[in-house]
Amino acid sequence: RVPYLGRTTSPAIVEFVRDCDVPPGATYPATHVSAEDEFIPTHAVRVPFAGALRALEDAYERKERGQPGDSWAIGAFSDYGVLSRAGEPSEARGPYRDFVVLALDGPRRDGRHAVELTNLLRKSVMANLARPLPAVHGHGTRGTVQCAFLALPFVGREHADGHVVGLAVAIPEMNRLDLADLHAAIGAVASRGLSSASLGSFRLRRLSPLDLRRAPAALQTWRWMLPSTTWVTAYPVVLDRYLRPNDTLDTLVRRTVQNAGLPEPEFVMASLQPFTNLVPGALSLTPGETTRPGHGQGVRPYRHLVLTFPAPVRGPVVLGSMRHYGLGLCV
């Protein structure tokens, strides 16, 4: 036990271990990552830097003179995260390479409004694009992977109720210019917020490293991206097509998973009801809540799923014909 780490308001318990004894899933500083490791940042930690003591002294002296000088604002940030060592079982990666999270401020929204929110976000991003991008609108270029617009729910905790905490855009591999245009459009939407007659008005915020330290788990990228062999649906998966006479539900589910760019699972469990014993707060939707607003297409079969893969799969895992509107999002 040490009196404090950095300042007297943060008591800490510190354990020293040899590198070979570090438990799986432990976080490492980015400075400990070698070229052979794959690193996923999960936290930003404030660390000392060259000249920090002089900067603290200057801040104290300014404060003494009645000038602005906040010592708590002095510091540099270092990414800490998890990594997979060379030689460990290889991970499978889905189609998404980038994950942009936006905190949602405004009227509290039940997760049953997920598709309404993601449809509004998608339309707003398209309206702010400098030019049409197939990865956003999904038309005209065969084989192009579409972005998934997601409503991030409060799930997986004892008192979780499934309400929407934030929005996100899962972005596939894109060329540099297209990616820059997409990020500019997302930034414009974030600065203006979202508004509709049915949902109300919302402010959107990109989170700074300091914000992330206080943000709920649903707004942390690791919540949706950390590799896992088991994934469970927070929203039900709308299957890719209707059941045909010679189909089995298991076959159709496996095909839906593979169509989403993921490997075939070795174990599948399906249910009309969410697996709240595994993911408290997972959403139970009505048929009308699984379709796009204003579209008269028929309701396809949908299920909640538990999926186990032979090797860890890196998220975000989003499945089914409505994955571009956030249904089929897994934890």
Backbone bond lengths (Angstrom), bond angles and torsions (degrees), N, CA, C in turn:
res aa  C-N    CA-C-N  psi(-1)  N-CA   C-N-CA  omega(-1)  CA-C   N-CA-C  phi
1 R - - - 1.472 - - 1.524 108.18 -
2 V 1.312 115.76 133.36 1.464 120.34 178.76 1.521 107.96 -116.62
3 P 1.351 117.13 148.33 1.476 118.95 -176.90 1.519 112.67 -58.12
4 Y 1.308 117.07 -43.70 1.459 118.89 177.63 1.522 109.49 -164.18
5 L 1.315 113.63 160.49 1.461 121.68 178.58 1.525 106.72 -119.84
6 G 1.342 116.48 101.67 1.454 119.57 178.85 1.509 113.40 91.42
7 R 1.322 117.47 -48.03 1.457 119.68 178.65 1.520 108.85 -156.09
8 T 1.327 117.25 163.70 1.460 120.73 -170.76 1.517 113.99 -71.50
9 T 1.319 117.98 -10.60 1.464 119.91 179.37 1.524 112.46 -88.85
10 S 1.323 117.85 4.40 1.475 119.13 -178.21 1.521 110.90 -129.48
11 P 1.343 118.30 75.73 1.463 120.00 174.52 1.521 110.02 -62.66
12 A 1.304 116.45 152.08 1.459 119.75 -174.55 1.518 110.67 -145.91
13 I 1.326 115.81 152.55 1.461 122.68 168.53 1.518 106.40 -110.82
14 V 1.318 116.41 125.67 1.461 121.79 -173.87 1.523 108.73 -116.27
15 E 1.320 116.05 133.51 1.460 120.74 176.59 1.525 108.81 -121.71
16 F 1.321 115.77 129.32 1.461 120.56 178.51 1.532 108.79 -100.17
17 V 1.317 116.14 128.49 1.461 120.50 179.84 1.526 108.78 -135.61
18 R 1.311 114.44 156.56 1.463 119.39 172.26 1.527 108.28 -73.62
19 D 1.312 116.54 152.59 1.465 120.21 -176.52 1.523 111.43 -56.17
20 C 1.334 116.79 -36.50 1.468 119.82 -176.93 1.534 111.66 -70.73
21 D 1.357 117.49 -14.21 1.463 120.63 -178.74 1.521 113.07 -100.06
22 V 1.332 117.80 1.88 1.462 120.03 -178.78 1.527 108.87 -64.78
23 P 1.338 118.14 126.27 1.466 119.68 -176.62 1.515 111.92 -68.90
24 P 1.347 117.32 155.01 1.471 119.90 176.73 1.520 110.94 -58.98
25 G 1.318 116.69 140.56 1.458 121.49 179.12 1.508 114.11 86.46
26 A 1.351 117.75 -1.68 1.465 119.63 178.27 1.525 109.64 -66.67
27 T 1.341 116.02 152.47 1.457 119.90 179.44 1.523 110.72 -92.84
28 Y 1.323 115.16 140.84 1.455 123.41 179.28 1.527 108.62 -118.03
29 P 1.334 117.75 151.96 1.466 118.97 169.39 1.526 110.09 -71.57
30 A 1.316 116.40 149.90 1.464 120.25 -179.73 1.519 111.76 -59.13
31 T 1.341 116.42 -26.13 1.469 120.09 -179.13 1.526 112.18 -67.95
32 H 1.343 118.51 -16.53 1.464 121.81 -179.54 1.526 112.53 -95.13
33 V 1.313 117.04 8.12 1.459 120.51 -176.80 1.520 109.55 -91.76
34 S 1.317 115.77 128.88 1.463 120.09 178.08 1.520 109.48 -95.97
35 A 1.319 115.57 173.01 1.472 120.68 -177.93 1.523 111.32 -64.72
36 E 1.344 117.50 -23.18 1.469 120.49 -177.61 1.528 112.46 -85.53
37 D 1.337 117.12 -11.79 1.461 120.62 -177.33 1.527 110.77 -93.19
38 E 1.326 115.24 151.21 1.458 120.70 172.70 1.517 107.67 -107.89
39 F 1.327 116.64 124.93 1.463 122.58 -167.84 1.518 110.61 -113.90
40 I 1.357 116.86 132.51 1.460 122.11 175.43 1.521 107.41 -120.63
41 P 1.352 119.37 109.12 1.468 120.60 -179.96 1.521 110.98 -67.73
42 T 1.332 116.66 136.66 1.468 121.65 178.57 1.519 112.73 -122.31
43 H 1.343 118.60 -25.38 1.459 121.77 -178.67 1.525 109.41 -142.24
44 A 1.314 115.64 150.37 1.467 121.26 170.39 1.529 107.11 -108.97
45 V 1.335 116.44 121.98 1.461 122.10 -176.11 1.521 108.81 -114.93
46 R 1.326 116.16 132.85 1.457 119.62 178.88 1.530 109.27 -74.71
47 V 1.318 116.89 133.08 1.459 122.49 -173.97 1.521 109.39 -132.63
48 P 1.366 117.61 159.70 1.462 119.86 176.10 1.519 111.58 -68.12
49 F 1.322 115.82 163.32 1.466 119.83 178.77 1.524 107.89 -148.39
50 A 1.300 116.22 164.02 1.462 120.90 179.91 1.524 109.51 -60.35
51 G 1.354 116.94 125.80 1.455 120.98 -178.76 1.508 114.43 90.16
52 A 1.353 117.96 5.18 1.463 120.83 -176.82 1.531 111.21 -64.49
53 L 1.344 117.49 -41.45 1.457 119.99 -177.86 1.530 111.12 -62.44
54 R 1.351 116.12 -43.50 1.460 120.26 178.47 1.526 110.68 -62.34
55 A 1.338 116.54 -39.74 1.468 120.45 179.65 1.524 111.04 -65.64
56 L 1.328 117.22 -38.54 1.460 120.79 177.72 1.531 110.78 -65.70
57 E 1.328 115.87 -42.62 1.469 119.40 178.28 1.531 111.17 -62.13
58 D 1.339 116.51 -42.77 1.465 120.57 178.85 1.532 110.71 -61.54
59 A 1.339 115.55 -41.50 1.461 119.29 179.95 1.522 110.77 -63.90
60 Y 1.335 116.70 -40.16 1.464 120.67 179.00 1.526 110.87 -64.34
61 E 1.331 115.55 -43.32 1.464 119.19 -179.63 1.519 111.52 -64.97
62 R 1.337 117.60 -39.14 1.461 120.30 177.57 1.527 110.52 -63.56
63 K 1.319 116.13 -40.62 1.456 120.73 179.33 1.536 110.47 -62.86
64 E 1.325 115.87 -40.02 1.464 120.82 178.95 1.530 111.52 -62.06
65 R 1.341 115.75 -32.43 1.468 120.63 -179.58 1.526 111.89 -86.82
66 G 1.347 116.63 2.78 1.454 120.34 -179.95 1.510 113.40 80.95
67 Q 1.344 117.43 15.37 1.464 121.74 178.42 1.524 109.94 -98.21
68 P 1.349 116.96 161.23 1.473 119.18 177.25 1.522 110.50 -61.18
69 G 1.309 116.47 134.37 1.456 120.53 177.86 1.512 110.01 -175.36
70 D 1.310 117.38 91.38 1.467 121.84 -176.27 1.523 109.76 -98.97
71 S 1.326 116.23 110.41 1.467 119.36 -178.26 1.523 111.69 -66.93
72 W 1.347 116.85 -29.08 1.466 118.80 -177.98 1.528 112.48 -67.07
73 A 1.328 116.69 -19.13 1.473 120.02 -178.24 1.518 112.16 -85.82
74 I 1.341 117.55 -3.78 1.459 120.29 -176.24 1.523 109.10 -90.11
75 G 1.294 116.27 128.08 1.456 120.18 178.76 1.512 110.99 159.30
76 A 1.307 115.02 161.24 1.462 121.52 173.46 1.523 107.44 -113.39
77 F 1.310 117.07 156.74 1.457 120.72 -179.32 1.523 110.35 -109.91
78 S 1.330 114.57 140.62 1.462 120.77 175.02 1.516 108.42 -123.82
79 D 1.322 116.16 137.69 1.463 120.24 178.05 1.527 110.34 -75.65
80 Y 1.331 115.68 133.78 1.453 122.89 168.65 1.521 107.15 -114.64
81 G 1.324 116.45 147.22 1.450 118.50 -179.30 1.507 112.09 -169.14
82 V 1.312 115.21 -172.90 1.461 121.39 178.67 1.520 108.69 -101.04
83 L 1.308 115.01 156.25 1.470 118.66 -179.94 1.509 109.63 -143.08
84 S 1.307 114.65 156.09 1.465 120.83 173.55 1.514 107.40 -109.26
85 R 1.314 115.18 124.69 1.445 121.14 -178.14 1.523 110.90 -76.53
86 A 1.328 115.17 151.18 1.462 119.59 173.74 1.524 108.28 -59.35
87 G 1.313 116.70 137.69 1.452 120.92 179.97 1.522 113.25 96.93
88 E 1.348 117.95 -17.06 1.454 120.27 175.11 1.528 109.52 -75.12
89 P 1.347 118.37 161.16 1.472 119.61 -179.81 1.523 111.26 -54.26
90 S 1.319 116.73 135.05 1.461 120.72 -176.46 1.520 110.33 -68.82
91 E 1.319 115.49 148.42 1.456 121.97 179.24 1.518 110.36 -95.25
92 A 1.322 114.59 151.81 1.460 120.20 170.75 1.522 107.91 -94.87
93 R 1.313 116.14 142.39 1.465 120.62 179.19 1.510 109.50 -116.33
94 G 1.307 115.42 137.56 1.451 120.51 175.14 1.516 110.43 -78.56
95 P 1.329 117.72 -165.35 1.463 120.69 -173.94 1.527 114.70 -82.35
96 Y 1.344 118.56 -5.87 1.468 120.09 -172.06 1.525 111.04 -102.20
97 R 1.341 115.35 138.83 1.460 121.37 -176.83 1.524 113.11 -115.66
98 D 1.317 117.68 -18.01 1.460 121.57 -177.25 1.513 107.87 -137.28
99 F 1.334 115.94 151.94 1.459 120.69 -174.62 1.521 107.54 -143.36
100 V 1.328 116.90 108.46 1.461 122.38 -177.33 1.523 108.80 -103.45
101 V 1.336 116.48 122.31 1.465 121.97 -176.34 1.528 109.67 -108.61
102 L 1.333 115.76 136.80 1.462 122.65 177.53 1.529 108.78 -126.94
103 A 1.330 116.80 121.81 1.463 119.94 174.73 1.521 109.04 -68.92
104 L 1.315 116.28 144.73 1.459 122.82 -175.43 1.524 109.16 -110.41
105 D 1.327 116.95 115.86 1.467 122.50 177.95 1.517 108.87 -113.84
106 G 1.312 115.99 126.14 1.457 119.34 -179.89 1.510 109.62 153.76
107 P 1.331 117.63 -157.38 1.470 119.64 179.94 1.529 110.62 -58.08
108 R 1.310 116.53 135.58 1.465 120.70 178.64 1.515 109.35 -66.26
109 R 1.337 115.74 128.87 1.455 120.29 -175.25 1.520 111.47 -118.30
110 D 1.322 115.39 128.86 1.451 122.14 174.66 1.527 109.02 -63.41
111 G 1.321 116.09 147.73 1.459 120.29 178.62 1.512 114.16 -61.93
112 R 1.336 117.61 -15.14 1.462 119.90 176.96 1.522 112.07 -68.38
113 H 1.341 117.05 -12.71 1.464 121.37 176.69 1.534 111.43 -93.83
114 A 1.331 116.98 13.94 1.467 120.61 -173.15 1.519 112.48 -55.16
115 V 1.332 117.59 -49.16 1.466 119.98 -174.98 1.527 110.62 -67.81
116 E 1.325 118.20 -35.28 1.464 120.08 175.64 1.526 110.86 -60.84
117 L 1.332 116.68 -42.75 1.467 121.04 -179.44 1.522 111.62 -67.92
118 T 1.324 116.82 -45.47 1.464 118.90 -177.19 1.524 111.52 -70.87
119 N 1.333 117.23 -32.78 1.458 120.27 175.46 1.526 110.40 -64.04
120 L 1.337 116.55 -40.63 1.461 121.06 177.64 1.525 110.78 -66.01
121 L 1.331 117.67 -42.70 1.468 121.26 178.15 1.526 110.83 -62.55
122 R 1.321 117.38 -44.43 1.473 121.14 -179.32 1.526 110.79 -61.88
123 K 1.327 117.38 -46.49 1.466 120.63 179.13 1.523 111.22 -62.24
124 S 1.324 117.07 -39.05 1.465 120.55 -179.19 1.520 111.33 -67.95
125 V 1.322 117.31 -40.20 1.469 120.19 177.33 1.522 109.80 -64.09
126 M 1.339 117.51 -44.81 1.471 120.13 179.55 1.526 110.93 -61.28
127 A 1.332 117.16 -38.71 1.464 120.50 -179.44 1.523 112.36 -66.93
128 N 1.341 117.54 -23.18 1.462 121.49 -177.93 1.526 113.47 -100.51
129 L 1.326 117.23 2.66 1.466 120.14 177.51 1.527 110.15 -74.79
130 A 1.316 115.78 140.50 1.467 120.05 176.94 1.525 110.97 -69.22
131 R 1.313 117.27 -25.60 1.478 123.01 178.44 1.522 107.78 -154.95
132 P 1.322 117.86 154.34 1.469 119.38 -178.96 1.532 111.47 -63.61
133 L 1.329 116.56 139.37 1.464 122.08 177.07 1.527 109.01 -121.56
134 P 1.342 117.69 122.27 1.473 119.88 179.86 1.521 113.44 -56.07
135 A 1.343 117.82 -32.30 1.464 120.25 -179.60 1.524 111.99 -67.09
136 V 1.345 116.81 -15.20 1.462 120.55 178.44 1.528 110.53 -101.19
137 H 1.344 117.03 -51.03 1.466 118.06 -176.31 1.525 112.75 -84.19
138 G 1.343 118.52 -23.08 1.462 121.04 172.73 1.507 116.07 77.50
139 H 1.328 118.39 16.08 1.464 120.41 -177.52 1.528 110.66 -119.26
140 G 1.331 115.84 146.99 1.457 120.57 165.91 1.510 117.53 91.98
141 T 1.332 119.05 -20.61 1.456 120.12 -179.47 1.520 108.91 -124.19
142 R 1.311 115.42 106.75 1.465 120.42 -177.09 1.526 110.22 -65.99
143 G 1.326 115.73 135.32 1.459 120.07 177.16 1.516 114.55 88.64
144 T 1.333 118.24 -6.39 1.462 120.63 178.97 1.530 109.62 -72.49
145 V 1.322 116.01 129.93 1.466 120.50 176.91 1.524 108.65 -80.01
146 Q 1.319 116.52 129.53 1.467 121.26 -179.09 1.514 111.75 -86.85
147 C 1.321 115.49 151.69 1.464 120.96 169.86 1.529 109.04 -64.53
148 A 1.321 115.58 150.81 1.459 121.21 172.66 1.526 108.11 -108.80
149 F 1.324 116.09 124.53 1.465 121.88 177.78 1.530 107.37 -97.38
150 L 1.323 116.14 122.53 1.457 121.00 -166.01 1.526 111.92 -121.12
151 A 1.326 115.59 144.13 1.466 122.73 169.11 1.522 106.41 -106.67
152 L 1.334 117.33 114.51 1.464 121.88 -172.83 1.527 109.72 -86.62
153 P 1.336 117.68 115.64 1.460 120.01 -174.92 1.529 112.31 -95.08
154 F 1.331 114.65 157.95 1.458 121.52 172.79 1.527 107.16 -82.47
155 V 1.321 115.99 99.47 1.464 121.67 -178.85 1.525 108.93 -137.90
156 G 1.339 114.60 165.45 1.450 119.47 171.95 1.511 115.51 86.17
157 R 1.335 118.15 6.12 1.458 122.22 176.71 1.532 108.79 -121.30
158 E 1.319 116.05 163.11 1.469 120.50 -172.22 1.523 112.69 -55.33
159 H 1.327 117.40 -42.07 1.466 120.43 -176.02 1.532 112.04 -106.14
160 A 1.321 117.46 22.05 1.467 121.24 -178.31 1.526 110.15 -63.26
161 D 1.348 114.39 140.38 1.464 119.62 -179.07 1.522 112.91 -123.68
162 G 1.337 117.52 3.35 1.457 120.24 174.89 1.508 115.76 80.68
163 H 1.352 119.58 5.68 1.463 118.39 -179.74 1.527 109.93 -70.61
164 V 1.311 116.47 155.71 1.467 122.28 -173.51 1.534 109.26 -81.89
165 V 1.325 115.65 123.05 1.467 122.19 -178.34 1.528 110.92 -95.83
166 G 1.317 116.35 -33.32 1.462 120.27 -177.59 1.514 110.99 -160.96
167 L 1.312 115.32 174.64 1.458 122.74 176.01 1.523 108.45 -117.48
168 A 1.307 116.54 159.95 1.463 119.99 -179.80 1.519 109.67 -151.39
169 V 1.313 115.16 159.14 1.465 122.16 173.07 1.520 107.32 -124.83
170 A 1.329 116.04 118.63 1.461 121.48 173.98 1.526 107.39 -91.78
171 I 1.326 116.31 122.67 1.468 121.80 -168.59 1.527 109.87 -113.45
172 P 1.329 117.71 128.68 1.473 120.49 177.91 1.529 111.12 -78.84
173 E 1.322 115.81 -178.37 1.460 121.12 174.97 1.526 109.32 -60.61
174 M 1.348 116.63 127.18 1.459 121.60 -179.86 1.517 109.00 -140.13
175 N 1.335 116.53 156.48 1.460 117.76 176.02 1.533 109.42 -72.50
176 R 1.323 116.07 163.58 1.458 122.28 -169.41 1.527 112.32 -60.09
177 L 1.330 118.08 -42.26 1.465 120.93 -176.95 1.528 111.32 -69.85
178 D 1.344 116.40 -42.12 1.466 119.62 177.68 1.522 110.54 -62.71
179 L 1.335 116.25 -41.37 1.461 120.35 -179.35 1.528 110.85 -64.77
180 A 1.326 116.69 -40.51 1.465 120.24 178.52 1.531 110.78 -62.88
181 D 1.345 116.98 -42.24 1.465 120.64 178.34 1.531 111.38 -63.45
182 L 1.341 115.89 -40.55 1.462 119.60 -179.35 1.527 110.94 -66.02
183 H 1.341 117.07 -43.41 1.466 119.90 179.22 1.537 110.77 -64.35
184 A 1.333 116.79 -36.31 1.471 119.52 177.33 1.523 110.64 -64.13
185 A 1.327 117.40 -40.46 1.460 121.06 179.38 1.528 111.17 -66.84
186 I 1.344 116.59 -41.66 1.466 119.97 177.67 1.529 109.91 -63.18
187 G 1.336 116.46 -40.68 1.462 120.24 177.77 1.513 112.29 -62.11
188 A 1.328 116.92 -39.46 1.466 120.21 178.68 1.527 110.95 -65.63
189 V 1.327 116.99 -41.27 1.468 120.23 177.69 1.528 110.11 -64.20
190 A 1.347 116.32 -41.56 1.467 119.84 -179.61 1.526 111.32 -61.90
191 S 1.325 116.77 -38.48 1.469 119.36 -177.63 1.526 111.92 -73.76
192 R 1.330 117.74 -28.54 1.467 121.10 -177.64 1.523 113.10 -94.50
193 G 1.321 117.10 -23.16 1.453 120.71 -177.43 1.522 112.06 81.46
194 L 1.303 115.84 -175.34 1.457 122.52 -178.79 1.524 109.28 -124.14
195 S 1.325 115.41 148.06 1.455 119.28 179.18 1.523 109.68 -154.42
196 S 1.326 115.66 137.70 1.464 120.62 172.47 1.517 108.76 -152.07
197 A 1.329 115.56 159.04 1.466 120.28 -177.07 1.520 111.30 -63.68
198 S 1.348 117.27 -34.83 1.463 119.97 -175.45 1.523 112.93 -85.48
199 L 1.334 117.72 -29.62 1.460 120.92 -173.57 1.521 113.55 -101.50
200 G 1.321 117.83 -25.70 1.461 121.15 -174.04 1.518 110.79 95.90
201 S 1.333 116.49 -164.97 1.467 122.11 -177.44 1.525 109.89 -110.28
202 F 1.336 115.05 141.99 1.461 121.64 -178.14 1.517 109.80 -133.92
203 R 1.322 115.98 141.82 1.462 120.89 168.03 1.525 108.21 -94.65
204 L 1.325 115.22 143.79 1.464 121.50 177.48 1.521 108.34 -116.84
205 R 1.337 116.60 140.74 1.463 120.60 -178.86 1.514 110.79 -131.84
206 R 1.347 115.42 130.08 1.458 120.33 165.68 1.516 107.21 -78.67
207 L 1.312 118.14 133.42 1.453 122.08 -172.44 1.527 111.55 -91.31
208 S 1.324 115.88 130.98 1.467 121.47 174.32 1.524 108.57 -79.57
209 P 1.343 118.03 166.94 1.473 119.55 176.76 1.523 112.91 -55.11
210 L 1.351 117.49 -38.26 1.457 119.48 177.99 1.528 111.28 -66.69
211 D 1.340 116.64 -40.11 1.465 120.31 177.28 1.521 110.93 -60.71
212 L 1.340 116.02 -41.18 1.463 120.20 -176.74 1.518 112.33 -62.68
213 R 1.335 116.71 -29.94 1.462 119.30 -179.76 1.518 111.57 -65.51
214 R 1.338 117.01 -24.54 1.458 120.72 -179.08 1.536 112.00 -107.36
215 A 1.306 117.52 -3.90 1.470 120.95 -173.47 1.528 110.88 -76.64
216 P 1.338 117.44 150.91 1.466 119.98 175.72 1.527 111.21 -65.97
217 A 1.330 114.73 161.40 1.470 119.91 -176.04 1.525 112.26 -58.28
218 A 1.329 117.71 -33.12 1.471 120.38 -177.75 1.523 112.49 -61.53
219 L 1.340 117.83 -21.99 1.465 121.47 -179.97 1.527 112.54 -96.83
220 Q 1.317 117.72 2.64 1.459 121.73 178.24 1.528 108.66 -91.56
221 T 1.326 116.91 131.60 1.468 119.15 -177.33 1.524 111.96 -61.98
222 W 1.352 117.01 -33.31 1.460 118.60 -178.36 1.525 111.55 -63.04
223 R 1.348 117.19 -25.76 1.474 120.47 -178.70 1.520 111.27 -57.81
224 W 1.328 115.65 -32.95 1.468 120.80 -174.92 1.521 112.89 -109.75
225 M 1.347 117.94 -10.67 1.469 120.27 -170.85 1.524 114.92 -113.63
226 L 1.334 118.69 -19.86 1.456 118.98 -176.06 1.526 110.64 -59.35
227 P 1.333 117.58 136.18 1.472 120.06 -179.17 1.530 111.49 -62.74
228 S 1.319 116.27 142.64 1.456 122.00 178.26 1.520 109.17 -153.63
229 T 1.331 116.27 150.49 1.465 119.52 174.51 1.523 111.43 -84.49
230 T 1.349 117.22 -17.95 1.469 120.88 -178.27 1.521 109.82 -122.21
231 W 1.335 115.78 129.76 1.460 122.13 178.12 1.526 108.38 -129.36
232 V 1.343 115.64 139.76 1.466 122.27 -178.54 1.524 108.47 -128.23
233 T 1.316 117.17 140.64 1.464 121.11 -175.70 1.528 111.93 -72.73
234 A 1.346 115.24 135.79 1.463 121.61 168.45 1.525 109.66 -90.35
235 Y 1.342 116.26 -38.60 1.467 123.46 170.66 1.525 107.21 -113.56
236 P 1.324 119.10 149.27 1.461 119.51 179.78 1.530 112.22 -65.75
237 V 1.323 114.87 154.26 1.460 122.84 177.03 1.526 108.68 -90.18
238 V 1.338 117.23 124.83 1.466 121.04 172.34 1.530 106.56 -86.27
239 L 1.316 116.73 114.64 1.465 121.21 -173.16 1.525 110.47 -65.33
240 D 1.333 115.67 157.07 1.455 120.87 -170.54 1.528 113.43 -69.06
241 R 1.303 118.32 -23.33 1.467 119.43 177.26 1.518 109.38 -156.94
242 Y 1.334 114.84 177.28 1.458 120.36 179.02 1.530 109.81 -76.05
243 L 1.314 115.09 155.07 1.463 119.47 175.11 1.526 110.06 -70.34
244 R 1.326 115.31 129.83 1.463 120.82 176.32 1.521 109.12 -98.26
245 P 1.337 117.01 164.24 1.471 119.29 -174.77 1.528 113.97 -54.48
246 N 1.336 117.29 -35.80 1.460 119.65 -177.07 1.527 113.23 -93.44
247 D 1.318 117.23 2.63 1.472 121.17 -179.68 1.525 110.86 -83.07
248 T 1.316 114.75 154.47 1.462 120.53 163.47 1.525 106.96 -114.50
249 L 1.316 116.52 155.48 1.458 120.31 179.56 1.527 110.04 -61.07
250 D 1.325 117.63 -40.00 1.460 121.20 -179.68 1.526 111.19 -60.29
251 T 1.327 117.21 -42.91 1.465 121.11 179.80 1.522 111.00 -64.01
252 L 1.321 116.42 -43.01 1.460 120.89 -178.09 1.537 110.43 -67.27
253 V 1.325 117.49 -39.27 1.466 120.65 177.82 1.527 110.09 -63.23
254 R 1.330 116.90 -45.88 1.473 120.18 -178.94 1.534 110.64 -62.55
255 R 1.325 116.74 -38.98 1.465 119.66 178.79 1.527 110.39 -67.01
256 T 1.323 116.75 -38.71 1.463 121.02 178.10 1.525 110.83 -62.19
257 V 1.335 116.94 -41.48 1.470 121.12 178.78 1.524 110.15 -63.22
258 Q 1.326 117.44 -45.65 1.467 120.70 -178.76 1.523 111.38 -67.83
259 N 1.335 117.44 -35.24 1.469 120.12 177.50 1.529 112.12 -64.72
260 A 1.334 117.08 -21.54 1.465 121.29 177.69 1.523 111.88 -84.03
261 G 1.352 117.53 4.84 1.460 121.17 177.03 1.506 114.62 87.45
262 L 1.332 117.53 20.85 1.459 122.08 -178.83 1.520 110.32 -114.27
263 P 1.331 117.09 158.83 1.468 119.15 178.10 1.525 111.01 -69.57
264 E 1.313 116.40 164.27 1.460 120.29 178.88 1.529 109.49 -70.08
265 P 1.325 117.89 130.75 1.465 119.82 177.93 1.520 111.22 -72.14
266 E 1.346 115.96 152.84 1.458 118.84 176.73 1.530 111.41 -90.68
267 F 1.345 116.58 -17.20 1.459 120.69 178.30 1.517 108.82 -140.59
268 V 1.337 116.42 135.51 1.473 122.22 178.96 1.519 109.11 -133.56
269 M 1.337 115.90 132.50 1.454 121.51 170.24 1.522 107.19 -127.85
270 A 1.330 117.00 130.74 1.464 121.58 -176.05 1.521 110.37 -124.80
271 S 1.348 115.70 146.01 1.454 120.82 179.73 1.526 109.19 -154.15
272 L 1.343 115.98 149.03 1.463 119.96 173.77 1.527 110.80 -70.44
273 Q 1.328 116.61 -26.37 1.461 121.77 -178.72 1.526 110.30 -101.92
274 P 1.336 118.13 150.32 1.461 120.31 179.79 1.528 112.03 -66.76
275 F 1.324 115.58 154.34 1.467 121.81 178.06 1.541 107.92 -88.29
276 T 1.322 115.36 73.18 1.467 119.47 -174.70 1.528 111.98 -70.96
277 N 1.326 118.25 -16.06 1.455 119.48 173.41 1.525 111.19 -69.17
278 L 1.336 116.83 -26.83 1.460 121.98 177.84 1.520 111.82 -96.60
279 V 1.336 116.48 -39.73 1.467 121.78 -179.17 1.528 108.53 -130.50
280 P 1.349 117.51 84.57 1.474 119.07 176.67 1.527 111.15 -55.37
281 G 1.311 115.44 138.72 1.460 120.25 179.60 1.513 114.46 90.01
282 A 1.346 118.80 -6.38 1.463 120.70 177.39 1.527 109.67 -56.45
283 L 1.331 116.48 144.99 1.464 122.02 -166.78 1.524 112.86 -88.72
284 S 1.313 115.23 133.61 1.462 122.52 169.98 1.521 107.48 -100.88
285 L 1.339 117.81 112.35 1.461 122.11 -175.05 1.520 110.98 -104.71
286 T 1.330 115.22 153.52 1.459 121.17 172.37 1.536 108.11 -85.32
287 P 1.335 118.57 162.46 1.475 119.71 179.23 1.526 112.99 -54.06
288 G 1.338 118.23 -40.34 1.461 120.56 -178.80 1.515 113.58 -66.45
289 E 1.322 117.47 -20.47 1.466 121.28 179.91 1.521 113.12 -88.29
290 T 1.335 116.68 2.95 1.464 120.52 178.93 1.520 112.73 -106.77
291 T 1.342 117.67 10.14 1.464 121.57 179.48 1.520 109.76 -121.66
292 R 1.345 115.64 162.71 1.461 120.59 179.25 1.517 110.44 -70.45
293 P 1.341 117.83 139.41 1.467 119.94 178.49 1.522 111.53 -60.29
294 G 1.319 116.54 134.06 1.457 120.85 176.61 1.508 114.98 81.71
295 H 1.341 118.43 3.14 1.459 121.07 179.25 1.526 108.84 -109.70
296 G 1.324 115.52 136.02 1.454 120.34 -174.39 1.514 114.34 -96.38
297 Q 1.345 117.56 21.37 1.454 118.31 -179.17 1.523 110.10 -67.05
298 G 1.329 115.67 154.58 1.452 119.83 178.69 1.520 111.71 -66.31
299 V 1.316 115.16 159.66 1.461 120.94 -179.74 1.521 109.15 -85.46
300 R 1.313 116.50 117.39 1.459 121.04 176.86 1.534 109.82 -80.66
301 P 1.340 116.36 158.76 1.469 117.93 178.14 1.525 110.54 -63.06
302 Y 1.313 116.55 145.50 1.463 120.71 179.12 1.521 108.86 -138.78
303 R 1.335 115.29 150.80 1.452 121.50 -177.14 1.527 110.66 -147.16
304 H 1.309 115.56 151.35 1.452 120.90 164.42 1.531 107.75 -85.05
305 L 1.336 116.10 145.41 1.464 120.33 -172.94 1.524 111.63 -132.22
306 V 1.330 114.47 148.52 1.462 123.02 161.36 1.520 105.78 -115.66
307 L 1.330 116.64 125.07 1.457 121.97 -177.19 1.524 109.61 -123.40
308 T 1.317 116.18 133.40 1.463 121.72 173.45 1.519 108.36 -120.84
309 F 1.340 116.42 129.04 1.455 122.67 -177.97 1.530 109.96 -107.98
310 P 1.334 117.41 154.60 1.469 119.83 -179.75 1.522 113.48 -67.39
311 A 1.327 118.30 -24.20 1.465 122.82 177.86 1.520 107.96 -135.44
312 P 1.336 118.13 157.81 1.471 119.39 -179.54 1.528 111.72 -57.94
313 V 1.317 116.04 139.36 1.458 123.36 177.41 1.524 107.81 -113.18
314 R 1.313 116.30 128.98 1.458 120.47 178.46 1.521 109.88 -86.01
315 G 1.323 116.01 136.31 1.451 121.35 -179.78 1.514 112.38 -84.70
316 P 1.320 117.76 -176.21 1.459 123.88 3.54 1.518 112.46 -72.87
317 V 1.328 115.72 141.90 1.466 122.18 176.45 1.524 107.30 -102.21
318 V 1.335 115.98 113.18 1.465 122.64 179.80 1.523 106.55 -132.87
319 L 1.323 117.60 127.76 1.458 121.56 -168.12 1.524 111.89 -127.00
320 G 1.344 115.15 154.85 1.450 120.87 168.38 1.513 114.68 96.89
321 S 1.329 115.14 175.33 1.462 120.61 -175.21 1.521 112.68 -70.60
322 M 1.335 117.95 -15.99 1.471 121.41 178.32 1.526 111.28 -107.92
323 R 1.321 117.28 20.50 1.468 119.61 -178.83 1.522 112.75 -65.31
324 H 1.342 117.99 -27.16 1.455 120.68 179.74 1.530 111.08 -71.68
325 Y 1.340 116.68 -12.33 1.471 121.89 175.84 1.528 111.30 -113.26
326 G 1.341 116.00 15.69 1.453 120.55 169.73 1.514 116.85 93.16
327 L 1.343 119.26 -8.98 1.454 118.63 176.09 1.527 109.46 -74.87
328 G 1.324 115.41 152.63 1.465 119.02 -174.90 1.511 113.53 82.11
329 L 1.360 118.30 10.83 1.456 121.54 176.26 1.514 109.16 -69.07
330 C 1.345 116.09 132.14 1.462 121.49 -175.16 1.527 111.23 -115.53
331 V 1.321 114.55 156.46 1.470 123.57 176.29 1.520 108.00 -112.63
